[in-house]
Amino acid sequence: MDTSRAHAEQLDAADDLRQFRDRFHIPRNGDSEAVYLCGNSLGLQPKTARAYLEQEIDDWAHLAVGGHRHGVKPWYSYHEAFCHGGARLVGAQPSEVVMMNSLTVNLHLMMVSFYRPTPQRHKILIDAPCFPSDLYAVKTQMRLHGFDPTESLIEVGQRDGEHLIRTSDIQDALAEHGDQIALVLLGGVNYFTGQVLDMAAIADAANSRGCCVGFDLAHAAGNVPLALHEWGVDFACWCSYKYLNAGPGAIAGCFVHERHGNNEQLLRFGGWWGNDPETRFDMHLRPEFLPQTGAAGWQLSNPPILSLAPLHASLELFDEATMPALRSKSMQLTGYLRDLLEQGEKETDWCQIITPRDPESQGCQLSLLVLDRPGERVESLLDAGIVCDFREPNVIRVAPVPLYNSFTDVWRFAQTLQAQPSGAQAS
Ligand SMILES: Cc1ncc(COP(=O)(O)O)c(C=O)c1O
């Protein structure tokens, strides 16, 4: 393998998506651009985001309440524009997708409808390590219904001595406990290891045992190809501030399969924005809550326009670049990172890649198990202008993002990492 900088630059020159980097603000480190490999945590700002935001600020200034009906993009229907772009990202029909709230809030709202425990079927199967917020959500839902998490929670994690979850272990747990499991809730892409689960096989196994199945797609949306409708997933939730580049705390996404979207009887929390728009303003009639069809029927409040605006900028870039092209570059870019790290001695010295090698089971992110002072190493990478992050107890996460990262970024990261002293030299 050619590990020279010249080769990285050749790969950049041959990259059909390279022009997209200029469409983002790249953070700086002194006089030069930082190597930003943290899009798995917070995506970069599309340069057009400011104009989209300013448009709404201007409409607010000049039209005030009139902006609901007469803004350049009227606020009353503003949120509807995201259904198509969102649906393309997650493999859904537009009516199955809505942007609302934040991720954990949406998980709770989905569990109101899809976690209906009974004495016979009250368990929730989750993955371990599971993102803490999901664990808190699941446990508090159980308690809300009068169940004890020590009896109702099933966690499927890695086997001893392994780093990844085996799909067959999830299938076996479903075979063994399926008739007691109300809900299977898993991270489609694990936040810690970067492993992409076989969501199709898991949805199939869960559905065939009468369990609802939902995915947390925080690390999957805009990262890997998804086909939620085809896979028969009951629901999914994701945030927009990671690979979707919509800004810190940006509004989240939610998918509800069409087989539930038309079911008015399905229990849910009601709010005026989920109500049929035809009767939404019939306040004088004090009507019963009548959900609109599709995922939109789970909305509660009118959407935060200033939080939605940057998402326009980002989804436009996804539509222009297209997910297949982005995925193809992502596999090449992350594959290149793996190759560079494996060429260096350090991979076996103090740093080991735990993300699966199989391209179908990995997205942008590689997780590096660092046995020797991982936190300190991330700090010294930061000092050198390389932005990646650390998750306790011992993993550095590195995510080259195909929309804005270059092969030269990846090369600079590998160079800097490999220039660090090994464990033996440092101690
Ligand atoms: C996998 C995963 N789930 C849930 C969350 C929580 O998201 P929020 O704060 O938007 O509810 C995060 C946040 O980073 C996450 O990475």
The ligand as an SDF file (V2000), in Angstrom:
LIG
                    3D

 16 16  0  0  0  0  0  0  0  0999 V2000
  -27.0820    6.7970   20.1010 C   0  0  0  0  0  0  0  0  0  0  0  0
  -27.6790    8.0070   20.7440 C   0  0  0  0  0  0  0  0  0  0  0  0
  -28.9010    7.9230   21.2580 N   0  0  0  0  0  0  0  0  0  0  0  0
  -29.4760    8.9850   21.8740 C   0  0  0  0  0  0  0  0  0  0  0  0
  -28.8210   10.1880   21.9770 C   0  0  0  0  0  0  0  0  0  0  0  0
  -29.4800   11.3220   22.7190 C   0  0  0  0  0  0  0  0  0  0  0  0
  -29.9140   12.3260   21.8440 O   0  0  0  0  0  0  0  0  0  0  0  0
  -30.7760   13.5900   22.3230 P   0  0  0  0  0  0  0  0  0  0  0  0
  -29.9640   14.3860   23.2680 O   0  0  0  0  0  0  0  0  0  0  0  0
  -31.0060   14.3350   21.0380 O   0  0  0  0  0  0  0  0  0  0  0  0
  -32.0290   13.0820   22.9320 O   0  0  0  0  0  0  0  0  0  0  0  0
  -27.5420   10.3210   21.4180 C   0  0  0  0  0  0  0  0  0  0  0  0
  -26.7980   11.5960   21.5060 C   0  0  0  0  0  0  0  0  0  0  0  0
  -25.6860   11.7530   21.1020 O   0  0  0  0  0  0  0  0  0  0  0  0
  -26.9600    9.1970   20.7990 C   0  0  0  0  0  0  0  0  0  0  0  0
  -25.7230    9.2480   20.2830 O   0  0  0  0  0  0  0  0  0  0  0  0
  1  2  1  0
  2  3  1  0
  2 15  2  0
  3  4  2  0
  4  5  1  0
  5  6  1  0
  5 12  2  0
  6  7  1  0
  7  8  1  0
  8  9  2  0
  8 10  1  0
  8 11  1  0
 12 13  1  0
 12 15  1  0
 13 14  2  0
 15 16  1  0
M  END
$$$$
